[in-house]
Amino acid sequence: MSYELYYWPTIQGRGEFIRLALEEADAKYIDVARRAESSGMGVRAMLRLMDNSEYPPFAPPFLKAGDLVIAQTAHILQFLGPLLDLAGDDETSRIWAHQLQLTISDFVTEVHDSHHPISGNLYYKDQKPEAQKRAADFIQARLPKFLGYFERIMKSNPHGDQFMVGARLSYVDLAIFQIIEGLRYAFPRAMKKSESNYPHLLDLHHRVSVRPRIARYLKSARRVPFSKQGIFRHYKELDVDRS
Amino acid sequence: MSYELYYWPTIQGRGEFIRLALEEADAKYIDVARRAESSGMGVRAMLRLMDNSEYPPFAPPFLKAGDLVIAQTAHILQFLGPLLDLAGDDETSRIWAHQLQLTISDFVTEVHDSHHPISGNLYYKDQKPEAQKRAADFIQARLPKFLGYFERIMKSNPHGDQFMVGARLSYVDLAIFQIIEGLRYAFPRAMKKSESNYPHLLDLHHRVSVRPRIARYLKSARRVPFSKQGIFRHYKELDVDRS
């Protein structure tokens, strides 16, 4: 099956978790909003489908697979996981993978809110003092809480400490790669100081980064660069450890 | 099967979405953390299971069903839905129900952050100016965006406009009941001004509230009252419409 991914074309954002899974599986997909408007695609096609689907998404990303339109990042991965062979071997593994991915989604929301604590409708510069407070709490309390949890999960994986779920790669491992990659971009100082607390996650990040399809993807133009528009943003004044 | 629900005992919070589904289905369940410590239950039993489960939850609520321990509100409902006959009739309905519930979860996070925009580790009084800004944006932009979306979904339900998913009650309808109930408690002024924009949701809220098992539950001691501890909190200074 060929998939259609719909997401904002200029950022990695939440869509990146889907892109990484599709790339690792070498699945056929069209990143619709990144294609030219002149070809009938682009952002306009995305907004049109949002308005006219029988099951309208609240927000991108969403995926079209045949007649099905499915939204919510973790939900899309739950759907794609078995189809792409990235979701573990049995029902218990799939339930566990979805649960971890939902926790990653919660973390991603907190990463976003570290620079936008007041409103997504305001620019960063209009909520900078509040962002400094929230980012300080993020670095001091939330980042270690989430990364410490994921580290503990991987370390105590009864099937070995090489993957987050079971004994082989799942979409959760790809998501952990993206989390580490994004945090290093956004908070280089805080990560330099603390990332050695999470050796299993760092090792996983490295092993994912050198997988042939992922390495090829990361070097390609299909990988949108990090920037000051996405979820993970680097503002020097937020990357401060007040502890 | 008898279920064990684990959630903070003194608030409705995210656990309430699970309680409502269990109550509507007349399912056997133990609200473990609300039972006495002397009986081996209570909060200590909850924290113990969080630490010692093979699949440790990041946070409450979580559900124990036989050997399975499952966390994340929307995920628990996805699991319980078919077992409680509250998830639609087919796979497409179940996918759709989960997608809507995940969007409700996102909304619940925003409701929470309207009074805690900086940190869950600080008291409300220590982030009051920031909360006033975020609550103003919430009332002006986010509340109408989410409720407008849910209203549109129900109004355009191809199976009739009586339920959120398909032609009969699902856990999503119970969640919409709780959302309206909570918003009326937390933001009575804003809701009085705007709730007539969402006639389908109000009608659904009423119809859920008079269902015999729900009505019985709401009058019982099992329903934790709203308070200044939960997700939905009433602070007069946040219930202001600056538009």
Interface residues (C-beta under 8 A of the other chain):
Chain A: E54 Y55 P56 P57 F58 L68 I70 A71 Q72 A74 H75 F79 T92 I95 W96 H98 Q99 L102 T103 D106 T109 D113 P117 I118 S119 N121 L122 Q127 E130 K133 R134 D137 A141 F146 Y149 R152 I153 P158
Chain B: E54 Y55 P56 P57 F58 L68 I70 A71 Q72 A74 H75 F79 T92 I95 W96 H98 Q99 L102 T103 D106 T109 D113 P117 I118 S119 N121 L122 Q127 E130 K133 R134 D137 A141 F146 Y149 R152 I153 P158
